[in-house]
Amino acid sequence: MRKRISKQNKQEKATVSLRKILIITLILLIFAGTMSVMATNQKLTSVKILLSSGHEMDVITKSSKVSDILAENHVVVLEDEKVVPSLNEELSDNKTITITKGSKEEKKENISAEEILQSYTQIVEKIVTEEIEIPYETITKDISNGSYATQNRVVQAGSNGLKRVTYRIRYQNGAEIEKTEISSEVIKEPVDKIVEVRVRQVTSRGGIVKGSVSEYQAYAQKRCFDYGWSDADFQALVKLWNKESGWNPSAHNSSSGAHGIPQALPASKMATAGSDYLTNYKTQIEWGLSYIRNRYGTPTSAWNHSCRKGWY
């Protein structure tokens, strides 16, 4: 009896073990199938990304769309960049994404045939020789020792010089685009103009003259005020006639014939103010002031003209 029970227990245990084996086997088969599906769905691919900067990136991805792969790797495509394959395409068989600058290619496509021809316009080069004047300089020498009565005298006339200059000139479409000096040769040296400021040469003429410079100027000042001129006008008159004659009624320029305080030229002009114009300072001053008013308006204007021209 005990042997029969023992044998029965062994059979039952064997049956349970077989069931366990079957269940475990089934579970393993199901798990293996699941893993196979997951592996299929999450297949990883090695992709090379060539950036427009020249750098390369080797990445691992489970995505197949170009835009997704670039987004995963934080690659931003700029407006002027071109992607091959395009962003909306699937990854190609070579597993490579290439990003290039597209602006140069676009610009080349937009260039017209006319612009291309213009860029190949022939440049013409010529050697040109020109003769150019060298302006002379004016040198002024003051030898008047500060004298008021002065005159300018040209002791050397000026003349321009001449130089020959050779240039290399480039033209495109008939327009000068470049000019380079090759050589320069002075053919004629300029000659400076030399002007001497000298003491005006005056001599006494016409008889005895009475009075003093202060007396002459006092009379002239009163007459200036009679004309309605200002004290500044009178001061300009003092400087003007200091320069002309030193306020000397007998001053006579032997070279020009100018005479008297205002240095009338010719002296006979002053006869309209009185027949004693050669010796009477009042007659000379009256004529001189009248001349200034009629020609310049004021002594200041006459003095300014004398400063510019050397005469009035």
Buried (B, 14 or more C-beta within 10 A) or exposed (E): EEEEEEEEEEEEEEEEEEEEEEEEEEEEEEEEEEEEEEEEEEEEEEBEBBBBEEEEEEBEBEBEBBBBBBEBEEBEBEEEBBBEBEBEBEBEEEEBBBBBEBEEEEEEEEEEEEEEEEEEEEEEEEEEEEEEEBEBEEEEEEEBEEBBBBBBEEEEEBEEBBBBBBBEBBBEEEEEEEEEEEEEEEEBEBBEBBBBBBBBEBEEBBEEBEBEBEEBBEBBBEBBEEBEBEEEBBBBBBBBBBBBBBBBBBBBBEEBEBBBBBBBBEBEBBBEBBEBBBBBBBBBBBBBBBBBBEEBEBBBBBBBBBEEEEBB
